[in-house]
Amino acid sequence: MSGTLYLCATPIGNLEDITLRVIRTLQEVDLIAAEDTRNTIRLLNHLKIKTPMTSYHEYNKVEKAKELVCRLQEGKNIALVTDAGTPAISDPGEELVRQCAAAGVRVTSLPGPAACITALTLSALPTRRFCFEAFLPSEKKERQQVLKDLQDESRTILLYEAPHRLRQTLGELREALGDRPLSLCRELTKKFEEVRYSTLEQEIMRLEQEEARGEYVLVIQGKSFAEQKQEEQGRWRQLSIEEHMRRYESEGTDRKAAMKQVAKDRGISKREVYQALLETERETGRS
């Protein structure tokens, strides 16, 4: 009978945030797979846990996952921990979970801290719908594509960023998204935790005077449906009403239905569409 892979969430700062279930599991498993054993040993020493460790990280994740899956299939129980937070979220643990699923090995998650969720709850921005982008890609073309995709994102956006890249990233976001409400969260759950409620522009200006310190989570307000509708109406209004009508009629839409759709697209009444078409016909007749 195969063993179980336990995804153990560990503190993102304050060591008191670890759960009793995670502590017990770390004590009982046969092996702990850690993203950085040097970081994890400090946590284990604090908890007086002596379970053996092995290194599992971004640069060995594929081959090491195969090895760990074999050990799980032999009946060993393994705990996976990341440097901080929940494994497999923007983390090499994703690969191990994938290989376990393919091999039919049981995986269970022990809930606990996650910087993205912690920041979202503190952000004072809409929490019902959100998207998590982790760190923006470092490769230029991919980064530009992600920024382009985010331009019309209506959900609250969450990003991670390191202090030395923060100002550049804020500038790129400001250029791609325009100025947006922003909650800038740093050093979450730690002694110098800070949440600033501002905008992209305000934080860019602030960083001209202050040095960025600590690890950051950026929580950015998405584009509202009202803004999206206004922009869409603006694009339609670049056409004359007659041109707009021809777009639909050329697709086989009858005139009455086309007038209704044009009115909806432009945010005006059907009567206004009708009057504009009459005026165009009169002018055409006079010329």
ABEGO torsion letter per residue (X at the ends): XBBBBBBBBBBAABAAABBAAAAAAAAABABBBBABAAAAAAAAAAAGBABBBBBBBAAAAAAAAAAAAAAAAAGBBBBBBBABEBBGBGBAAAAAAAAAAAAGBBBBBBBEBBAAAAAAAAAGBBAABBBBAEBBBABAAAAAAAAAAAAABABBBBBBBBAAAAAAAAAAAAAAAEBBBBBBBBGBGBAABBBBBBBAAAAAAAAAABBBBEBBBBBBBBBBAAAAAAAAAAAAAABBAAAAAAAAAAAGBBAAAAAAAAAAAAGBBAAAAAAAAAAAAAAAAAX
